[in-house]
Amino acid sequence: MPPPQASLVIFLPDAPHPASLTVQSQMHANLVTMLCSETLAIQPAFTNVKVSATRWTPNGNLVIFGGLDTSPATLLSATHVLTSALSLWLSLLGPSYMMVHTNVKWSKVLVNGIPLHLDPTPGSGVHSSAALHMSLTTYNPFYTALKITQMLS
């Protein structure tokens, strides 16, 4: 199985702001891909860094995908070039206001020690998945924002 394609997530300042979303809707991902590629091509130290695609997230941030031979570390090393160019194209406050990290797919999250508002079950102390889910949904606003693909176990 080939390694996953390198990608970065760029958190843009005020991304959900209506003016920012308007700019993003006018600047299609294909245009952003072309501009990123051209910017890297004219930088002698980054001619080996390739951008194959970009896409806007529903939150208004930008995901940049590296070319087939571009590693995550190589793509990350070009961050300052890409954010400087993006701040000019999108008329943002500047690259220092953008946060960048590698885009890592999560397959499983294990969280321990979350307080639950449940009385101990007599005997075993173990609660059902449905009871855990109901307690987390009721008392934890962050949990309700998650897309649950598999019930708790």
C-alpha positions as CSV (number, residue, x, y, z in Angstrom):
1,M,0.0,0.0,0.0
2,P,1.5,3.4,-1.0
3,P,2.1,6.0,1.8
4,P,-0.6,8.6,2.2
5,Q,-0.2,11.8,0.2
6,A,1.4,14.6,2.1
7,S,-0.9,17.4,2.9
8,L,-1.1,20.6,5.1
9,V,-4.0,22.3,6.7
10,I,-3.8,26.1,6.8
11,F,-6.0,27.8,9.3
12,L,-6.8,31.2,7.9
13,P,-7.6,34.1,10.2
14,D,-11.3,34.9,10.2
15,A,-11.9,32.0,7.9
16,P,-15.6,31.7,8.8
17,H,-16.1,35.4,8.4
18,P,-18.5,36.2,5.5
19,A,-16.1,38.4,3.7
20,S,-13.4,35.7,3.9
21,L,-15.8,33.1,2.6
22,T,-16.8,35.3,-0.3
23,V,-13.1,35.6,-1.3
24,Q,-12.7,31.9,-1.0
25,S,-15.7,31.1,-3.1
26,Q,-14.4,33.4,-5.9
27,M,-10.9,31.8,-5.7
28,H,-11.4,28.2,-6.8
29,A,-9.2,25.5,-5.5
30,N,-7.7,24.9,-9.0
31,L,-6.5,28.5,-9.1
32,V,-5.0,28.2,-5.6
33,T,-3.2,25.0,-6.7
34,M,-1.7,26.8,-9.7
35,L,-0.6,29.8,-7.7
36,C,1.0,27.6,-5.1
37,S,2.8,25.6,-7.7
38,E,4.1,28.8,-9.5
39,T,5.2,30.4,-6.3
40,L,7.3,27.3,-5.3
41,A,8.7,26.9,-8.8
42,I,10.3,30.4,-8.7
43,Q,11.9,29.7,-5.3
44,P,15.3,27.9,-6.0
45,A,15.2,26.1,-2.6
46,F,11.7,24.8,-3.2
47,T,11.6,23.7,-6.8
48,N,11.5,20.1,-5.6
49,V,8.2,20.8,-3.6
50,K,5.2,20.0,-5.7
51,V,1.5,20.9,-5.0
52,S,-0.9,18.6,-6.8
53,A,-4.2,19.9,-5.4
54,T,-5.9,22.2,-2.9
55,R,-9.4,22.3,-1.4
56,W,-11.4,24.6,0.9
57,T,-12.8,23.0,4.1
58,P,-16.3,23.6,5.2
59,N,-14.8,25.8,8.0
60,G,-13.1,28.0,5.4
61,N,-9.6,26.7,5.9
62,L,-7.3,25.5,3.1
63,V,-5.8,22.0,2.6
64,I,-2.8,21.8,0.3
65,F,-1.8,18.4,-1.1
66,G,1.8,17.7,-2.1
67,G,2.8,15.9,-5.3
68,L,3.5,12.1,-5.3
69,D,7.2,12.6,-4.5
70,T,6.7,15.3,-1.9
71,S,7.0,14.1,1.7
72,P,5.2,15.7,4.6
73,A,8.4,17.2,5.9
74,T,9.3,18.7,2.5
75,L,5.9,20.2,2.1
76,L,6.0,21.6,5.7
77,S,9.4,23.1,5.0
78,A,7.8,25.3,2.3
79,T,5.1,26.6,4.7
80,H,6.5,30.1,4.9
81,V,6.6,30.5,1.1
82,L,3.0,29.3,0.8
83,T,1.6,31.4,3.6
84,S,3.3,34.5,2.4
85,A,1.8,34.0,-1.0
86,L,-1.6,33.2,0.4
87,S,-1.6,36.3,2.5
88,L,-1.0,38.4,-0.6
89,W,-3.6,36.6,-2.8
90,L,-6.3,36.6,-0.2
91,S,-5.6,40.1,1.2
92,L,-5.1,38.7,4.7
93,L,-3.2,40.3,7.7
94,G,-0.1,38.3,7.0
95,P,1.4,34.9,7.2
96,S,2.1,35.2,10.9
97,Y,-1.7,35.0,11.5
98,M,-2.0,31.7,9.8
99,M,-1.6,28.4,11.7
100,V,-0.3,25.4,9.7
101,H,0.0,21.7,10.6
102,T,0.4,18.5,8.7
103,N,-3.0,16.9,7.8
104,V,-3.0,13.6,9.7
105,K,-5.9,11.3,9.3
106,W,-7.2,9.9,12.6
107,S,-8.4,6.3,12.6
108,K,-9.2,5.9,16.3
109,V,-9.2,8.2,19.3
110,L,-9.0,6.8,22.9
111,V,-9.8,9.3,25.6
112,N,-9.6,8.3,29.3
113,G,-10.7,10.1,32.4
114,I,-13.7,12.0,31.2
115,P,-16.0,12.7,34.1
116,L,-19.5,11.3,33.6
117,H,-22.6,12.3,35.4
118,L,-23.6,8.7,36.1
119,D,-24.2,6.9,39.4
120,P,-22.1,3.8,39.8
121,T,-23.9,0.7,38.6
122,P,-24.3,-1.6,41.5
123,G,-22.0,-4.6,41.3
124,S,-19.8,-4.2,38.2
125,G,-19.5,-0.4,38.0
126,V,-19.7,-0.7,34.2
127,H,-22.3,1.3,32.2
128,S,-23.8,0.5,28.9
129,S,-22.6,2.2,25.7
130,A,-26.0,3.9,25.4
131,A,-25.8,5.3,28.9
132,L,-22.3,6.6,28.3
133,H,-23.3,8.2,25.0
134,M,-26.4,9.8,26.6
135,S,-24.3,11.3,29.5
136,L,-21.6,12.6,27.2
137,T,-24.2,14.2,24.8
138,T,-26.0,15.8,27.7
139,Y,-23.1,17.2,29.7
140,N,-20.3,17.7,27.2
141,P,-20.8,20.3,24.4
142,F,-17.6,19.3,22.7
143,Y,-18.8,15.7,22.4
144,T,-22.0,16.8,20.7
145,A,-20.0,18.5,18.0
146,L,-18.1,15.3,17.1
147,K,-19.3,13.1,14.2
148,I,-19.7,9.7,15.9
149,T,-19.1,6.9,13.5
150,Q,-19.0,4.1,16.0
151,M,-20.7,3.8,19.4
152,L,-18.6,3.8,22.6
153,S,-17.3,0.5,23.8
